[in-house]
């Protein structure tokens, strides 16, 4: 069961009109099928809240919207407050079909847990639950109580998650994970729509299409810039070199204190043609571990850690210079060894679940190995994205700690960060380095599988699932690339053999031995042949 808190709005009637509009997905702007919309619960009996039908058969929302908005109007609350609250509650496709009475009880539980309308509170906010599909309902409420007091839902995202867990236990539905604050902020429908428009306009203009919505593209670039960075200046410089706009936020009390940052993509090409402007995203809006406090916790280290990391991984090569073949090979081997060490730490923690030191070391190792994922995905796929980017995002979800907690870094984890930053110095993956790439993919796959087992022992189902997805994507990519490399080798060998044979034939002297002439009927018989006479 999932209770999704949607963005608050200002037009209750319009929201109700959307919920009561019937049709198939894609029609009239609907995102899912709306069939037999009806009120199943509310602040009073559902029969008194059901909207009337117009002569054309459509529901008239005027009366219901006026009832819900009455406390808002009486309290003099303006539209700038955004007092219309919207909650979508969905069951898993595999769950049994719940009745209207069961859904009504579920909706009441959610509004009680969210603090909107406690059970038995006759002066609570006004709300209704609308069911227009088999496996989900929508709750619409207005954030002013009937006694005139305003309601300010706090931590409603997490309270909705707690309500979901209670519903799953009560009705024996498909279990989901508790709130852990490790998931990525989702790409909104508006961002997806904006991306589709840009892709269509790029196709019409013959321009390269954007690799994805801005949020996803920026997340990949920020994660690549983080790999091996040692501070804000280094990190911001890398972002700007990759084409990312960086906007710094400073404290109002202390103008010299950096308190946050935002990133954006410069509007070019088709995006300019359709009038799209740069949209800025704070680091925390990209991923929980990309906010400035999290980055600072990653950068902070004492001199002993810094010296230990330098001795273990070696200083990264100069990214502006040309690397020799030996230096490039050392980059790949260093990344493989770092991932192998992280895998060993994770496996050790799995076999010692009660060892706090082992658990902390595994968390530090898993988090630092995420930078190798980011470096490799950027090194190989660049701006276009692909399976490695997807695997990096899934692994990042699995490697983060609960509730944005940070674990003190260790010498091996610092060494892994250094190896990730050094790997970016390669700039690209050469064809001759395919073997190193495949070997690193094997190491990362093994690490993802080990992390999945660790999360399972820790009871973190969502993170274990994310690690499994990362391992599957990496294994599939390894299989594809290994097959392509084998085909290329076979083709090269066949071409070389063909070329060698052709060269030998064309350059060798030609010697033709003529066969003896056949005996004719009138010619002499060969010596030793018997006569038929």
C-alpha positions, 0 to 999 in steps of 0.5 A: 500500500502506498499513500502518496502526498500530492502537491497542494493546490488552490482549486478544490472544484477543479481537482474534484472535476478531474477525479470524477472525469471518466475515461481511459488512460490518455483521454482528456489528459487522464493519467489512468483509467477513471471508471464509476467515480463515487464518494465512499467516505468523508467528514459526513455520510457519503450519501450526502456528499455524492455530487449530482449529475447534470443533464449531459451525464457528467457530475456537477462539482459545485455543491461538493466543492462549496461544502469542502471550501466553506471553512476556508472561506469563513476563515478568510484564507486566500488562495496563496495559502494553497489549502486544498490537500490531495492524497492518493492511496494505491494498493499493489496490482497483486493485492486482492480487490478491496470493497468500498467499506474497506477502502473507506476504513483505510481512508479514515486511517490515513486522515487520522494518522496525518492529523487532518481528521482524528477519529471522533473529532467533529470539528476537524477538516472537511474531506472526502474519499473518491474511488474511481478505480479498483486499486486506488482512491483519492482523498481531498481535504481543505486545511482549515478546521470547522472551528476556524483553526488552520491545519499544518500537516508536518512530516506528512510524507512519513506519517503516510508511510506509517499508515501504509504499513499499518494498513498492510498489517491489518488487511494482509496486503503486499508488504512494503518497506518502512520510511528510510529516506534513501529513495531518489526524489521522483521526476515530476509529470511536468518535467517528463512532459517538458522532456517529451516536448523537447525531444519532439522539437529536436526531432523536427529540427534535426537536433540531438535529443536531450538524454533525459529530464533535467533532474536525471541528467543533472544527477548523473553529472553531479555524481560524476563530479563528486567522484574523488573531489576534495572540496567545494571548489574542486567539485564546483569546478568539475561541474562547470567543466561538464556544462552545468550551471552552478548557483551558490547560496550564502548565509544572510547572517554571515555572507561568507558562509556557503549554505547550499547550492543549486545546479541547472542546464543551459537552455539551448537548441530545441529547448530555446525554440519552445521557450523552455528556460533553465530550471534550478535544482538544489542538491538535495532535490537530486538525491539525498546524499547530494545536499551540501551537508552530505557532501561536506561530510564526505569531504571532511577528513583528518590528515591521517585519513588523507595520508592513508588514502594517498599511500593506498591508492596513489596520487591520481594522474594529472587529468589535463595530461596525456596518460601512458598505457601503463598509467591507464592500466593502473587506473583500471586496476586501482578501481578494480582493487578498490571495489574488491576491497569494498566487496570484502568489507560488505561480505564481512559485515554480512557474516557479522551482523552484530559487529558494530565496527564491521557494519560501519566499515561496510557502510563507508565502503558501500557509499564510497564505491558508489563514486566508482559507479558514477565515474564509470557511467560518465566515462563510458556513457557520457551525457547520453545515459544508459544501463550504467547510469541506471545501475549507478542510481539503483546502487546509490539507493542501496548504498545510502544509510537511513535518514541521511545519516553519515558514517565516518570515513575509513582509510579504505573508503578514502582510497576508493574515492581516490581511485574513482577520481583517478578513473575519470582521468582516463576521459574515455574507454579505449577499445583496447581497454574492453577487457579492463571494463569487463573485469570492473563490471564483474567486480561491481556486479559482485559488490551489488550482490553482496550489498543486496545480501547485507541489506536483506540481513538488515531488514532493508527490503527496498534497498536490497531490491535496488541492489539486486536491480543494479546487479542485474543491469550490470550483469546484462551489460557485461553479457552484451559487451562480452558478446560484442567483444567476442564477435569483434575478435572473431571478425578480426581473426577471420579478416586477418586469416582471409587477408593472409591467404589472399596475400600468400596467393597473390605473392607466391609464384604460380606453377601449373602442371599440365595433365597428360593428354587423354588417349583417343580412339585412334591413338596408340595404346599405352605401354603395358595395356592389353589388347582386346584382340 
